[in-house]
Amino acid sequence: MFPLFLPSTGGMNMRLDKYLKVSRLIKRRTVANEACDSGRVLINDKPAKASAQVKTGDTIEIQFGSRNVKVEVLDVKETVKKEDVESMYRYI
């Protein structure tokens, strides 16, 4: 009748607030949540909630006061060493 599982889309997804913390773009997940709630984080030029799913190829823009940081998501990983964090995104 119904399949027991959905086929994979070929990539891993992660919540936006968790990705911002794991990638060290924002140091703490609570701060990432607050930034999302206040509308300072955009995914693909659209305001995003903390629960939005991030996948490879997305662009994330974060407004830090008068400075904007725009990155392209290159990889989504659950954990990453501090030295390898640059492999997760690329500055635009």
C-alpha positions in Angstrom: 0.0 0.0 0.0 2.2 2.8 1.3 6.0 2.8 1.2 7.7 2.5 4.6 10.3 5.1 3.7 10.8 8.1 1.4 13.6 7.9 -1.0 16.6 10.2 -0.2 16.9 13.4 -2.2 20.7 12.8 -2.4 21.8 15.3 0.2 21.6 15.9 3.9 19.4 18.6 5.4 19.8 20.3 8.7 17.9 23.0 10.7 19.2 26.5 10.0 20.0 27.3 13.6 22.0 24.1 14.0 23.9 24.7 10.8 24.9 28.2 11.8 26.3 26.8 15.1 28.0 23.8 13.6 29.6 25.9 10.9 30.6 28.5 13.5 29.0 31.3 11.5 27.2 32.1 14.8 28.8 30.8 18.0 25.7 29.7 19.9 22.5 28.1 18.8 20.4 30.4 21.0 21.9 33.4 19.3 21.2 31.8 15.9 17.6 31.3 17.0 17.3 35.0 18.0 18.9 36.2 14.7 16.4 34.1 12.8 13.4 35.2 14.8 14.3 38.9 14.3 14.5 38.4 10.5 18.2 38.9 10.2 18.9 35.6 8.4 17.9 34.9 4.8 18.1 31.6 2.8 18.1 32.1 -0.9 17.0 35.8 -0.4 14.0 34.9 1.7 13.6 35.4 5.5 14.1 32.1 7.2 12.9 30.7 10.5 15.3 28.7 12.8 13.6 25.5 11.8 14.1 26.1 8.0 16.0 23.2 6.3 19.5 24.0 4.9 20.9 21.9 2.1 24.0 22.0 -0.2 23.7 24.9 -2.7 21.7 27.2 -0.6 22.9 30.8 0.0 22.7 32.2 3.5 22.8 35.9 4.3 23.3 37.1 7.9 22.9 40.7 9.0 25.4 41.6 11.8 24.5 45.2 12.6 25.7 47.2 9.6 27.7 44.3 8.1 26.2 41.5 6.0 27.8 38.1 5.6 26.7 36.0 2.6 27.8 32.4 2.1 27.1 29.5 -0.1 26.5 26.1 1.6 29.0 23.6 0.3 28.5 20.8 2.8 26.1 19.8 5.6 27.7 17.8 8.4 26.5 17.0 11.9 29.9 17.6 13.5 33.1 19.2 12.2 36.5 20.0 13.6 37.4 23.7 14.0 40.1 23.4 11.4 37.7 21.9 8.8 34.9 24.4 9.2 35.8 26.4 6.1 34.9 23.3 3.9 31.2 23.8 4.9 30.7 27.1 3.2 32.2 29.7 0.8 32.0 33.4 1.2 30.2 35.2 -1.6 
